[in-house]
């Protein structure tokens, strides 16, 4: 369900209860996938996440057995969905200790074979956990930001920037960029002077609730929004189908007016 962008709260709750009961017996790959699925679907299950975190804290060999990619996925899941912040910080630092980050992000390190979709997850983890942002002579956060910036963005983002140009005074067109916040988060459009960023709704940022049949922000969207909020920014999600419509321009115009533009 999570990989298809769907959420069923009662089903997740029942599965979470079962996972919690057998957390100590789960194979590492099953534990990784389960944690990612709950976090990506923005489903809270406090007991399961705390049980899983404690298993990693108490079993150093389990942390070492993970590939770098899986360690990043688990660290992202805990950053998104583990409510106990002290435990969250502890388990993330066990999963991604400085020596591992330094080695993986160095030239020829494990990160060179990491799937492209994992770079944004690592970028978010480093944004949330300040202690992990820098290594000897380098900024891990900047390395991640550069890797994410190289990924292909959707055509819808270009459409959104055209819509912003249509409602902004011409002298402000050059202010539109695609990087927001201290973390250098890549977005579809940003106005740094007003600390407001925009993303066009995509499958990665939204999911469908199978009970209400409503589209809702995914765990990734919620965590991106929270990271920017900590930097004093706001993130607005724009429906793709509304682009190039008068309603979109009116809504953007009203929003920008409220921000003094």
C-alpha positions in Angstrom: 0.0 0.0 0.0 2.7 2.5 0.9 4.6 2.0 -2.3 1.4 2.6 -4.3 0.6 5.8 -2.3 -2.4 4.4 -0.4 -3.2 4.3 3.3 -5.7 2.3 5.2 -5.6 3.3 8.9 -7.4 0.3 10.4 -5.2 -2.1 8.4 -2.0 -0.3 9.4 -3.1 -0.3 13.0 -3.7 -4.0 13.0 -0.4 -4.7 11.2 1.4 -2.4 13.6 0.1 -4.3 16.6 1.3 -7.5 15.1 4.7 -6.1 14.2 5.0 -4.8 17.7 4.3 -8.2 19.2 7.0 -9.8 17.1 9.4 -6.9 16.7 12.3 -8.8 18.3 12.0 -11.7 15.8 11.6 -9.7 12.5 14.4 -10.1 9.9 16.3 -6.8 9.4 14.9 -6.3 5.8 11.3 -6.8 7.0 11.9 -4.3 9.9 13.3 -1.8 7.5 10.4 -2.1 5.0 7.8 -1.9 7.8 9.2 1.2 9.3 9.5 2.9 5.9 5.9 2.0 5.0 4.5 3.5 8.2 6.5 6.7 7.9 5.9 7.1 4.2 2.1 6.7 4.7 2.2 9.2 7.6 0.7 6.6 10.0 1.6 6.8 13.7 2.1 3.7 15.7 4.0 4.7 18.8 4.5 1.3 20.3 5.9 -0.3 17.2 8.3 2.6 16.5 9.6 2.6 20.1 10.0 -1.1 20.1 11.9 -1.0 16.9 14.1 1.8 18.0 14.9 0.0 21.3 15.9 -3.1 19.3 18.4 -1.1 17.3 19.7 0.7 20.4 20.2 -2.7 22.2 21.5 -4.6 19.2 24.6 -2.9 17.8 25.1 -5.8 15.4 21.7 -5.2 13.8 22.7 -1.6 13.0 26.0 -2.8 11.5 24.3 -5.5 9.4 22.3 -2.9 7.4 23.5 -1.6 4.1 24.0 2.2 4.0 20.9 2.7 1.9 18.8 0.7 4.5 20.3 2.6 7.4 19.3 5.9 5.7 15.7 4.6 5.1 15.4 3.6 8.8 16.9 6.8 10.0 14.4 8.8 7.8 11.5 6.7 9.1 12.4 7.4 12.7 12.9 11.1 11.9 9.4 11.2 10.4 7.4 9.1 12.9 9.2 8.4 16.2 7.6 10.8 18.6 10.2 10.3 21.5 12.8 12.9 20.3 15.5 11.8 22.7 15.2 8.2 21.5 14.9 9.4 17.9 18.2 11.2 18.2 19.9 8.3 19.9 18.9 5.7 17.3 19.6 7.8 14.3 23.1 8.5 15.5 23.6 4.7 16.0 22.3 4.0 12.5 24.4 6.8 10.9 27.5 7.3 13.1 30.0 10.0 11.9 32.6 7.4 10.8 30.0 5.7 8.6 28.8 9.0 7.1 32.4 10.1 6.5 33.2 6.9 4.7 30.0 6.5 2.7 30.0 10.2 1.5 33.7 10.2 0.6 34.8 9.7 -3.0 34.2 6.1 -4.0 32.2 5.5 -0.8 29.0 3.5 -0.5 26.9 6.5 -1.5 28.1 6.2 -5.1 25.9 3.1 -5.5 23.0 4.4 -3.5 19.7 4.7 -5.4 18.9 8.2 -6.4 15.6 8.2 -4.4 17.7 7.7 -1.2 19.5 11.0 -1.5 16.4 13.2 -0.6 15.9 10.9 2.5 19.4 11.4 3.7 19.2 15.1 3.1 16.1 15.3 5.3 17.8 13.2 8.0 20.8 15.6 8.1 18.4 18.6 8.2 16.6 17.2 11.2 19.7 16.0 13.1 22.2 18.9 13.2 24.9 16.8 14.9 25.3 14.7 11.7 25.5 17.6 9.2 29.3 18.0 8.9 32.3 15.8 8.6 36.1 16.4 8.5 36.6 19.3 6.1 33.2 19.0 4.4 29.5 19.5 4.9 27.5 16.3 4.5 24.4 18.5 4.2 25.9 20.4 1.2 27.0 17.1 -0.4 23.4 15.8 -0.2 21.9 19.1 -1.4 24.2 18.9 -4.5 23.2 15.3 -5.3 19.5 16.1 -4.9 19.8 19.2 -7.1 21.1 17.0 -9.9 18.0 14.9 -10.0 15.5 15.6 -12.8 12.5 17.8 -11.7 9.0 17.5 -13.1 7.7 19.7 -15.9 5.0 20.7 -13.6 7.5 22.7 -11.5 8.4 24.7 -14.6 4.7 25.4 -15.1 4.4 26.6 -11.5 7.3 29.0 -12.0 5.5 30.4 -15.1 2.4 30.9 -13.0 4.3 32.8 -10.4 5.9 35.0 -13.1 2.4 35.8 -14.3 1.3 37.2 -10.9 4.5 38.8 -9.7 5.9 42.2 -10.9 8.5 41.7 -13.6 11.3 43.0 -11.4 10.7 40.1 -9.0 10.9 37.3 -11.6 14.6 36.8 -11.0 14.0 36.2 -7.3 12.2 32.9 -8.0 14.5 30.0 -7.3 14.3 26.3 -6.5 16.2 26.2 -3.2 14.6 26.9 0.2 15.8 27.2 3.8 19.1 26.7 5.5 19.1 23.1 4.4 19.1 24.1 0.7 16.0 21.9 0.2 15.1 21.6 -3.5 11.5 22.7 -4.2 9.5 23.5 -7.3 9.6 27.3 -6.6 10.8 29.5 -3.8 10.8 33.2 -2.9 13.6 33.6 -0.4 12.8 37.2 0.6 9.4 36.1 1.9 10.5 32.6 3.0 7.8 30.8 1.1 8.2 27.7 -1.0 6.0 25.8 -3.4 5.8 22.2 -4.5 3.4 20.8 -7.1 1.5 17.8 -5.8 3.0 14.6 -7.0 2.8 10.9 -6.2 5.8 11.2 -3.9 4.1 14.0 -1.9 0.5 12.8 -1.7 -1.3 9.6 -0.9 -4.9 8.4 -1.0 -6.7 7.5 2.2 -8.7 4.4 1.3 -11.3 5.1 4.0 -12.2 8.7 3.2 -11.0 8.5 -0.5 -9.3 11.9 0.1 -5.8 12.9 -1.1 -3.5 13.8 1.8 0.1 14.9 2.2 2.4 11.9 2.5 5.0 11.4 5.3 7.6 12.9 3.0 5.6 16.0 2.4 4.9 16.5 6.1 8.5 16.1 7.0 9.7 18.5 4.3 7.1 21.1 5.5 8.3 20.6 9.1 12.0 21.1 8.2 11.2 24.3 6.4 9.0 25.5 9.2 12.0 25.2 11.6 13.9 27.5 9.3 11.1 30.0 9.4 9.7 29.1 5.9 6.2 28.0 4.8 5.7 25.3 2.2 2.5 25.3 0.0 1.4 22.4 -2.1 -0.2 23.3 -5.4 -2.5 20.8 -7.2 -1.0 19.9 -10.6 -4.4 20.0 -12.3 -4.9 23.6 -11.2 -1.9 24.9 -13.1 -2.5 27.2 -16.0 -6.0 28.0 -14.7 -7.4 31.4 -13.7 -8.2 29.9 -10.3 -4.5 29.0 -9.7 -3.4 32.5 -10.6 -6.0 34.1 -8.4 -5.0 31.8 -5.4 -1.3 32.5 -5.9 -2.1 36.2 -6.2 -4.0 36.2 -2.9 -1.3 34.2 -1.2 1.5 36.5 -2.4 -0.5 39.6 -1.4 -0.8 38.2 2.1 3.0 37.9 2.2 3.4 41.5 1.1 4.1 40.9 -2.6 
